[in-house]
Amino acid sequence: ISCWNPLQSLLSSMKQACEILTRDPEGGAARIPFETFSFLYSYLASIDGEISETEINAFLEEIKEKAEKHHGMVLIRHF
């Protein structure tokens, strides 16, 4: 029996979004700008309703710190 995990589901969706929206070549890092990532993550998390605003903000702050080390770009490995 598997348990549905809203965070894992959301992160899987974000990985797919990165792969679709990136300008990196196929098989590359699938980077997207933090602003795009933040918008999509916040939107999808709010629709889900299982993740608190506090958790959303804490996660995005962590991702932002990592993205700042990569010229404002989020890499899939960041999450």
Legacy VTK file of the C-alpha trace (Angstrom):
# vtk DataFile Version 3.0
C-alpha trace
ASCII
DATASET POLYDATA
POINTS 79 float
0.000 0.000 0.000
1.445 3.340 -0.991
0.742 6.640 0.689
0.069 9.702 -1.456
2.563 12.410 -0.604
1.468 15.899 -1.766
4.995 17.310 -1.578
6.492 14.491 -3.676
3.694 14.876 -6.220
4.290 18.629 -6.400
8.053 18.183 -6.777
7.477 15.667 -9.566
5.288 18.241 -11.321
7.976 20.888 -10.836
10.611 18.595 -12.339
8.424 18.122 -15.404
7.851 21.883 -15.626
11.608 22.513 -15.519
12.168 19.978 -18.276
9.462 21.590 -20.428
10.362 25.246 -19.812
14.164 25.066 -19.876
16.232 26.464 -22.705
18.955 23.939 -21.913
19.598 21.246 -24.531
17.980 17.822 -24.139
19.628 15.988 -21.253
20.978 19.229 -19.770
20.462 20.651 -16.294
16.870 21.784 -17.092
17.447 25.181 -15.476
14.664 27.752 -15.203
14.673 31.239 -13.655
13.846 31.351 -9.938
10.973 33.754 -10.620
9.325 31.214 -12.938
9.925 28.353 -10.513
8.580 30.376 -7.578
5.426 31.386 -9.465
4.647 27.836 -10.578
5.458 26.233 -7.228
3.357 28.747 -5.289
0.448 28.344 -7.690
0.483 24.538 -7.675
0.992 24.343 -3.907
-1.955 26.666 -3.296
-4.192 24.547 -5.534
-3.084 21.399 -3.714
-4.078 22.867 -0.361
-2.070 20.303 1.649
1.052 22.439 2.019
0.949 25.436 4.376
2.009 28.908 3.303
4.798 28.723 5.883
6.121 25.512 4.292
5.836 27.036 0.807
7.783 30.149 1.830
10.480 28.155 3.659
10.977 25.868 0.660
11.172 28.784 -1.775
13.682 30.600 0.439
15.898 27.504 0.432
15.618 27.193 -3.360
16.312 30.914 -3.828
19.579 30.625 -1.887
20.686 27.762 -4.145
19.549 29.568 -7.309
21.514 32.698 -6.381
24.695 30.612 -6.624
23.702 29.708 -10.210
22.927 33.152 -11.633
19.303 33.043 -10.456
18.569 29.719 -12.108
16.908 26.747 -10.402
18.277 23.313 -11.243
16.309 20.113 -10.688
18.975 18.914 -8.265
18.125 21.881 -6.027
14.949 20.137 -4.953
LINES 1 80
79 0 1 2 3 4 5 6 7 8 9 10 11 12 13 14 15 16 17 18 19 20 21 22 23 24 25 26 27 28 29 30 31 32 33 34 35 36 37 38 39 40 41 42 43 44 45 46 47 48 49 50 51 52 53 54 55 56 57 58 59 60 61 62 63 64 65 66 67 68 69 70 71 72 73 74 75 76 77 78
